[in-house]
């Protein structure tokens, strides 16, 4: 081997070693379904920028924030701002949003009825038992003229805040992840899109659905102490890339909407 070739090979090896040394690995918590799928699309984009992503799936909405606050994760991607605000207020987490991701319009689904008009008086409707998502479902029902809530309830109304209920609906509060399973036992259920997709429900088949706007855009959260670290900027640039936007649009056909 000539000295020139040997020198070039050595330089290349040194360069690869430097690139490996600069690579950083972060753990990101997600819920199963679209959030996890989208992060899989983010991974190769981030890898080209020297950021390795390990995706950790959680089956509920509470543990990902607990794990992030405890330092078991570097970021999570599963929640909207009202939910994060409620978690921070209730649990004292030192975590915050660093960027927006996608919007999942909430839907009311039914296995028994093909339209909301078919839902009978006195029917039982399942909604989520956490304040933010349960409140979101009640606000959807109010927006569609099904119920009326007290004035000034904000983003976290409860069943106790219903002041008009013409159909005399009953509400069953269950864990958000269990709402698809409740469809076997109730007339209809409010199901977050990530859980709907995971359960094989088609968002376009919802008998009531949120408008694709409002405060419920999802976000990436990190610990407050980490928000200015370089990897956060790299993560957001990777998520907000044209490749990821195209993946969302092609994969979810409008059920999940890019919000950047």
VEXDREN-441117 format. One record per residue (C-alpha): x negated, y negated, z negated; residue number from 1. Coordinates in Angstrom, 2 decimals, padded with zeros to 5 digits. Example, Ala and Ser with C-alpha at 12.3 -4.5 7.8 and 13.67 -1.06 7.14 Angstrom:
BEGIN
@px -012.30; py 004.50; pz -007.80; resi 1
@px -013.67; py 001.06; pz -007.14; resi 2
***
This chain:
BEGIN
@px 000.00; py 000.00; pz 000.00; resi 1
@px -001.40; py -003.40; pz 000.93; resi 2
@px -002.01; py -006.07; pz -001.69; resi 3
@px 000.67; py -008.23; pz -000.05; resi 4
@px 003.30; py -005.47; pz -000.22; resi 5
@px 002.28; py -004.57; pz -003.78; resi 6
@px 002.55; py -008.20; pz -004.83; resi 7
@px 005.97; py -008.53; pz -003.23; resi 8
@px 007.19; py -005.33; pz -004.89; resi 9
@px 005.90; py -006.51; pz -008.25; resi 10
@px 007.58; py -009.89; pz -007.84; resi 11
@px 010.86; py -008.20; pz -006.94; resi 12
@px 010.65; py -005.95; pz -009.98; resi 13
@px 009.94; py -008.94; pz -012.20; resi 14
@px 012.91; py -010.75; pz -010.65; resi 15
@px 015.23; py -007.81; pz -011.30; resi 16
@px 014.01; py -007.64; pz -014.87; resi 17
@px 014.69; py -011.33; pz -015.36; resi 18
@px 018.18; py -010.97; pz -013.91; resi 19
@px 018.91; py -008.06; pz -016.23; resi 20
@px 017.62; py -010.02; pz -019.20; resi 21
@px 019.91; py -012.90; pz -018.33; resi 22
@px 023.03; py -010.73; pz -017.98; resi 23
@px 025.45; py -011.13; pz -020.87; resi 24
@px 028.17; py -008.71; pz -021.93; resi 25
@px 031.44; py -009.85; pz -023.49; resi 26
@px 034.47; py -007.92; pz -024.71; resi 27
@px 037.88; py -009.26; pz -023.69; resi 28
@px 041.11; py -008.04; pz -025.29; resi 29
@px 044.17; py -007.59; pz -023.08; resi 30
@px 047.56; py -005.90; pz -023.14; resi 31
@px 048.13; py -003.04; pz -020.66; resi 32
@px 049.49; py -003.82; pz -017.22; resi 33
@px 048.87; py -007.00; pz -015.21; resi 34
@px 046.51; py -008.66; pz -017.70; resi 35
@px 044.24; py -005.62; pz -017.61; resi 36
@px 044.56; py -005.27; pz -013.83; resi 37
@px 043.66; py -008.91; pz -013.25; resi 38
@px 040.62; py -008.68; pz -015.52; resi 39
@px 039.46; py -005.69; pz -013.48; resi 40
@px 039.52; py -008.00; pz -010.45; resi 41
@px 037.62; py -010.65; pz -012.41; resi 42
@px 034.83; py -008.22; pz -013.40; resi 43
@px 032.96; py -008.03; pz -010.07; resi 44
@px 033.20; py -011.78; pz -009.57; resi 45
@px 031.77; py -012.39; pz -013.05; resi 46
@px 029.09; py -009.73; pz -012.57; resi 47
@px 027.70; py -011.67; pz -009.61; resi 48
@px 027.34; py -014.63; pz -011.97; resi 49
@px 025.46; py -012.57; pz -014.58; resi 50
@px 028.42; py -011.89; pz -016.89; resi 51
@px 029.43; py -008.30; pz -017.66; resi 52
@px 033.00; py -007.87; pz -018.92; resi 53
@px 034.18; py -004.97; pz -021.06; resi 54
@px 037.98; py -004.78; pz -021.15; resi 55
@px 039.62; py -003.61; pz -024.38; resi 56
@px 043.35; py -002.80; pz -024.20; resi 57
@px 045.73; py -003.35; pz -027.11; resi 58
@px 049.31; py -002.10; pz -027.31; resi 59
@px 050.70; py -005.07; pz -029.26; resi 60
@px 050.51; py -008.85; pz -029.49; resi 61
@px 048.98; py -009.21; pz -032.96; resi 62
@px 045.76; py -007.19; pz -033.01; resi 63
@px 044.04; py -008.98; pz -030.08; resi 64
@px 043.98; py -012.27; pz -032.02; resi 65
@px 042.95; py -010.55; pz -035.25; resi 66
@px 040.09; py -008.81; pz -033.46; resi 67
@px 039.02; py -012.03; pz -031.74; resi 68
@px 039.02; py -014.02; pz -034.96; resi 69
@px 037.00; py -011.25; pz -036.65; resi 70
@px 034.35; py -011.34; pz -033.93; resi 71
@px 035.16; py -007.88; pz -032.54; resi 72
@px 035.98; py -009.55; pz -029.22; resi 73
@px 034.55; py -012.61; pz -027.48; resi 74
@px 037.83; py -013.54; pz -025.77; resi 75
@px 041.36; py -012.37; pz -025.12; resi 76
@px 043.80; py -012.82; pz -022.25; resi 77
@px 047.41; py -011.93; pz -023.04; resi 78
@px 049.33; py -014.82; pz -024.63; resi 79
@px 050.85; py -018.24; pz -024.00; resi 80
@px 050.28; py -021.48; pz -025.92; resi 81
@px 053.42; py -021.37; pz -028.12; resi 82
@px 052.50; py -017.86; pz -029.26; resi 83
@px 048.89; py -018.84; pz -029.95; resi 84
@px 050.00; py -021.94; pz -031.86; resi 85
@px 052.30; py -019.80; pz -034.00; resi 86
@px 049.53; py -017.27; pz -034.74; resi 87
@px 047.07; py -020.00; pz -035.69; resi 88
@px 049.63; py -021.67; pz -037.96; resi 89
@px 050.69; py -018.43; pz -039.65; resi 90
@px 047.35; py -016.66; pz -039.93; resi 91
@px 044.76; py -019.44; pz -039.93; resi 92
@px 042.85; py -018.06; pz -036.96; resi 93
@px 040.03; py -020.27; pz -035.71; resi 94
@px 040.69; py -019.55; pz -032.05; resi 95
@px 041.87; py -021.75; pz -029.19; resi 96
@px 042.67; py -021.87; pz -025.49; resi 97
@px 039.92; py -022.63; pz -023.02; resi 98
@px 041.86; py -022.23; pz -019.76; resi 99
@px 045.08; py -021.14; pz -018.10; resi 100
@px 045.56; py -017.84; pz -016.29; resi 101
@px 048.93; py -016.67; pz -014.95; resi 102
@px 052.65; py -017.04; pz -015.55; resi 103
@px 054.94; py -014.06; pz -016.19; resi 104
@px 058.58; py -015.15; pz -015.87; resi 105
@px 060.52; py -013.39; pz -018.65; resi 106
@px 063.47; py -011.23; pz -017.59; resi 107
@px 066.61; py -009.65; pz -019.04; resi 108
@px 066.87; py -006.07; pz -017.75; resi 109
@px 069.57; py -003.41; pz -017.89; resi 110
@px 069.88; py 000.25; pz -016.98; resi 111
@px 073.65; py 000.11; pz -017.32; resi 112
@px 074.60; py -003.07; pz -015.50; resi 113
@px 073.57; py -004.44; pz -012.12; resi 114
@px 074.37; py -008.06; pz -012.98; resi 115
@px 074.81; py -010.19; pz -016.08; resi 116
@px 078.51; py -010.60; pz -015.30; resi 117
@px 078.96; py -006.86; pz -015.89; resi 118
@px 077.64; py -007.05; pz -019.46; resi 119
@px 080.73; py -006.69; pz -021.70; resi 120
@px 081.74; py -008.78; pz -024.68; resi 121
@px 080.22; py -007.50; pz -027.92; resi 122
@px 077.30; py -005.83; pz -026.14; resi 123
@px 073.96; py -005.38; pz -027.89; resi 124
@px 070.97; py -007.18; pz -026.41; resi 125
@px 067.43; py -006.29; pz -027.49; resi 126
@px 064.98; py -009.14; pz -027.94; resi 127
@px 061.43; py -009.30; pz -029.27; resi 128
@px 060.98; py -009.50; pz -033.04; resi 129
@px 058.11; py -012.03; pz -033.00; resi 130
@px 059.14; py -015.70; pz -033.28; resi 131
@px 057.64; py -016.93; pz -030.04; resi 132
@px 058.80; py -014.22; pz -027.64; resi 133
@px 062.14; py -013.69; pz -029.38; resi 134
@px 062.70; py -017.44; pz -029.30; resi 135
@px 061.71; py -017.53; pz -025.65; resi 136
@px 064.39; py -014.94; pz -024.89; resi 137
@px 067.04; py -016.93; pz -026.75; resi 138
@px 066.03; py -020.06; pz -024.84; resi 139
@px 066.40; py -018.13; pz -021.59; resi 140
@px 069.91; py -017.05; pz -022.59; resi 141
@px 070.75; py -020.64; pz -023.49; resi 142
@px 069.34; py -021.90; pz -020.19; resi 143
@px 071.62; py -019.48; pz -018.36; resi 144
@px 074.68; py -020.60; pz -020.36; resi 145
@px 075.07; py -017.37; pz -022.35; resi 146
@px 074.61; py -018.89; pz -025.81; resi 147
@px 074.04; py -022.29; pz -027.39; resi 148
@px 071.36; py -023.01; pz -029.98; resi 149
@px 071.08; py -025.69; pz -032.64; resi 150
@px 069.56; py -028.95; pz -031.48; resi 151
@px 065.87; py -029.41; pz -032.18; resi 152
@px 064.92; py -025.73; pz -032.52; resi 153
@px 061.81; py -026.16; pz -030.38; resi 154
@px 060.14; py -023.06; pz -028.92; resi 155
@px 060.85; py -020.69; pz -031.81; resi 156
@px 064.59; py -020.40; pz -032.32; resi 157
@px 065.96; py -017.34; pz -034.13; resi 158
@px 069.25; py -015.51; pz -033.95; resi 159
@px 070.33; py -017.58; pz -036.98; resi 160
@px 070.07; py -020.71; pz -034.78; resi 161
@px 072.83; py -019.56; pz -032.42; resi 162
@px 075.81; py -021.89; pz -032.80; resi 163
@px 077.88; py -020.66; pz -029.85; resi 164
@px 078.12; py -017.06; pz -028.67; resi 165
@px 081.23; py -016.75; pz -026.46; resi 166
@px 080.60; py -013.11; pz -025.55; resi 167
@px 080.03; py -012.20; pz -029.23; resi 168
@px 076.77; py -010.54; pz -028.33; resi 169
@px 074.82; py -008.60; pz -030.95; resi 170
@px 071.04; py -008.90; pz -031.03; resi 171
@px 068.63; py -006.08; pz -031.86; resi 172
@px 065.12; py -007.31; pz -032.67; resi 173
@px 062.32; py -004.88; pz -031.80; resi 174
@px 058.59; py -005.00; pz -031.20; resi 175
@px 057.85; py -006.58; pz -027.83; resi 176
@px 056.07; py -003.46; pz -026.59; resi 177
@px 059.16; py -001.35; pz -027.36; resi 178
@px 061.70; py -003.46; pz -025.46; resi 179
@px 061.53; py -001.32; pz -022.28; resi 180
@px 062.27; py 001.82; pz -024.32; resi 181
@px 065.24; py 000.12; pz -025.96; resi 182
@px 067.00; py -000.02; pz -022.58; resi 183
@px 068.30; py 003.51; pz -023.16; resi 184
@px 070.19; py 002.32; pz -026.24; resi 185
@px 071.37; py -001.22; pz -025.48; resi 186
@px 073.30; py -003.03; pz -022.78; resi 187
@px 070.30; py -005.15; pz -021.83; resi 188
@px 066.89; py -006.15; pz -023.14; resi 189
@px 064.54; py -009.08; pz -022.80; resi 190
@px 061.23; py -007.69; pz -021.58; resi 191
@px 057.96; py -009.54; pz -021.05; resi 192
@px 056.69; py -008.98; pz -017.51; resi 193
@px 053.51; py -007.14; pz -018.51; resi 194
@px 055.54; py -004.56; pz -020.42; resi 195
@px 058.17; py -004.43; pz -017.68; resi 196
@px 055.57; py -003.65; pz -015.01; resi 197
@px 053.90; py -001.03; pz -017.25; resi 198
@px 057.29; py 000.65; pz -017.75; resi 199
@px 058.01; py 000.77; pz -014.03; resi 200
@px 060.60; py -002.02; pz -014.05; resi 201
@px 060.66; py -004.37; pz -011.09; resi 202
@px 060.75; py -008.05; pz -012.15; resi 203
@px 062.94; py -008.91; pz -009.18; resi 204
@px 065.58; py -006.52; pz -010.58; resi 205
@px 066.05; py -008.52; pz -013.80; resi 206
@px 069.69; py -009.52; pz -014.25; resi 207
@px 068.57; py -012.85; pz -015.73; resi 208
@px 065.14; py -014.41; pz -015.22; resi 209
@px 063.22; py -017.49; pz -016.31; resi 210
@px 062.38; py -020.18; pz -013.84; resi 211
@px 058.70; py -020.04; pz -012.88; resi 212
@px 057.76; py -023.10; pz -014.92; resi 213
@px 057.61; py -024.33; pz -018.49; resi 214
@px 055.22; py -023.90; pz -021.41; resi 215
@px 054.78; py -020.14; pz -021.15; resi 216
@px 051.75; py -019.99; pz -018.89; resi 217
@px 049.22; py -017.52; pz -020.24; resi 218
@px 045.71; py -018.42; pz -021.29; resi 219
@px 042.24; py -017.26; pz -022.22; resi 220
@px 041.45; py -017.72; pz -025.91; resi 221
@px 038.06; py -017.70; pz -027.63; resi 222
@px 036.82; py -018.52; pz -031.11; resi 223
@px 036.59; py -022.25; pz -031.62; resi 224
@px 032.88; py -021.88; pz -032.38; resi 225
@px 032.30; py -020.33; pz -028.93; resi 226
@px 034.34; py -022.67; pz -026.71; resi 227
@px 031.33; py -024.58; pz -025.38; resi 228
@px 029.09; py -021.57; pz -024.73; resi 229
@px 027.92; py -021.10; pz -021.12; resi 230
@px 029.62; py -017.71; pz -020.73; resi 231
@px 033.01; py -019.36; pz -021.29; resi 232
@px 032.50; py -021.57; pz -018.25; resi 233
@px 031.35; py -018.56; pz -016.22; resi 234
@px 034.40; py -016.55; pz -017.29; resi 235
@px 036.81; py -019.32; pz -016.28; resi 236
@px 035.07; py -019.90; pz -012.95; resi 237
@px 035.32; py -016.17; pz -012.24; resi 238
@px 038.98; py -015.94; pz -013.22; resi 239
@px 039.90; py -019.04; pz -011.23; resi 240
@px 038.12; py -017.80; pz -008.11; resi 241
@px 039.80; py -017.46; pz -004.71; resi 242
@px 039.24; py -013.70; pz -004.85; resi 243
@px 041.24; py -013.32; pz -008.07; resi 244
@px 044.01; py -015.62; pz -006.87; resi 245
@px 044.38; py -013.54; pz -003.71; resi 246
@px 044.45; py -010.35; pz -005.81; resi 247
@px 047.27; py -011.69; pz -007.99; resi 248
@px 049.35; py -012.84; pz -005.04; resi 249
@px 048.89; py -009.63; pz -003.05; resi 250
@px 049.30; py -007.21; pz -005.96; resi 251
@px 052.28; py -008.67; pz -007.82; resi 252
@px 054.27; py -010.23; pz -004.98; resi 253
@px 055.55; py -013.15; pz -007.06; resi 254
@px 056.17; py -011.24; pz -010.30; resi 255
@px 052.97; py -012.80; pz -011.67; resi 256
@px 052.05; py -016.32; pz -010.60; resi 257
@px 048.55; py -017.89; pz -010.58; resi 258
@px 048.63; py -021.02; pz -012.74; resi 259
@px 045.39; py -022.75; pz -011.83; resi 260
***
